[in-house]
Each structure stands twice: as C-alpha cells, then as structure tokens.
Amino acid sequence: MTKSEEPEYSGEQRLRQIPIRFLVPNIVTLLALCSGVTAIRLGIEGRFELAVACVILATILDALDGRIARALKGSSKFGAELDSLADFVNFGVAPGLLIYMWSLSALKNLGWIVALALAMCCALRLARFNVALEDPDRPAWKINYFTGVNAPAGAMLAMLPMYMGFLDLLPPGSEIAHFVLIYIALIAFSMVSRVPTFSGKGIGRVRREWVLPILAAVTIIAALLVTYTWEMVTFAAIAYIAAIPVSVVSYVRRKSAWEKRVASGEEGADDAPGQAGIDTEDTLLGNDKT
C-alpha cells in the first residue's frame, strides 16, 4: 500500500482514547503469560516445584481474565486472540517442557516426541475452539460441556505425576519415564478427542441462601490449596479424571432427550441453535477463550 493509498484519519480518531476497562483483562492475561514463561525458566534451573506453582498461578489468572472482561464490559477481539496465544504457551508449551525435563528426557527422542505431542494437541484444541466460535447451530444445553479436555485442565492433568512425585508417592521422574510417556500420550489425545467433559458454564446464578456457604467453602479451599498445595491439586486432578465417565453419561442422556424433543417438534426456545454460547477453555467469548 502506497502512502497515498493509506486511509486518512481525523484528528479525533487519532486522539481517541481506549478506556482502562479494556486494558485490565489484557494485563491479567499478560501476567498469566509471564507466569507460564517463568515456569519454563524455573524448570531449566531444576526448580520444579516452583515451576509447577507458576503454571498453577497461570491457570488461576486465566480463569479470571475473561470474567473480569465481562464484569467490566471490556471484552475485545484483541483480548480473545491474546488469550488464545497465552493459553498455548501456558498450557501447552510450559507443561510439555516441564514434564520432559522432569521425566521424559530419560527416553531421549521418544520422550521429546510425546512432549511435543502434548503441546501440539493443546494448539489443536485451541484452534478447534476458534472454529467453534463461528458455529451458529450449537444447541443451548451443550454450554454445559466441553468437547474433549480443555487446555487448562489438560495442563493440570499432565503434571499429575509431578505432583505425586513431590509428595513422594512416585519415584523420581527418570525412573518412571515409560509410565509417564503413556500417561502424557493419553492426556494429549484427550485434549483433541470428542469426549464430552463438564464445563460448569450452566451455573450462572446461585440461590441467596447458598451465598455464604459458597463463600466459606471457597475460603477454606483457598487456604487448603496454599497450605497443602500438592495434596489438593493431586486430589483435584484425580477427581477430574473420575468425573469424565459421569460427564459422558450425562451428555448422552441430554443429547438423547434433546433429539427426541426435536423429532417431536417440542424443541424449546432455550434449545434453539445459536443460543448456547461457545465452548471455551475457561469462559465465554470476550477476552475469553479457552
């Protein structure tokens, strides 16, 4: 494009300011990215516990950025793209490198291939999400399910052998490299699979009488996570794996019921295509993903 062909902007357009509310979610996303990249550096230095803690921190920040964007009405296409790129680093590259340095390096090239597979499957998972943004025919009830294991959960599951190693429940990573190899391959496959998993998106509001108990529970869980970090994340990862068969059964039942309503012409407005939202890694469209 020549200079004469460049669009001309008025002084008002040049001086137009961007509200702070659009910056805050992106700052949180960048903080998550910094945490993920720092995890790689700590892994190279052999400080694996701190490295894994940085990935966990990135997961927490990732869960907040989209919600902050919606709360501040600061969602943007730029934020959504930045969030997706940060997710690839935080939940694909960082966990893959950490698990390779902790265990799979003992298998040399074979271990590296599986570590690469984890990162590549995370990228494919995110790409599938981006394509799903354009799907106008998604039934509303599907908002309750992800297609495959989402990226943050996949990263947390991939590092389960490391949590158990920190608790001395497993031998050093190099001694169980073959077991870790098979496990990571399964996690990578789960991210690009069509297996439905619970998303929790259908929980939009809670009854007033449940507010205080929920706040108390969140406070207790946060305290336990800080005090018994590896025990809590190990329990969470195992509980997530145990919930997958339940989510599959629930999905099949709801799909069957929905298909019967459609066949009988009883499909309600709440099941209309295009009203279901988007299968994200952690939030709905906006600064949101995942």
Order of alpha helices (4+ residues) and beta strands (2+ residues): alpha-alpha-alpha-alpha-alpha-alpha-beta-alpha-alpha-alpha-beta-alpha-alpha
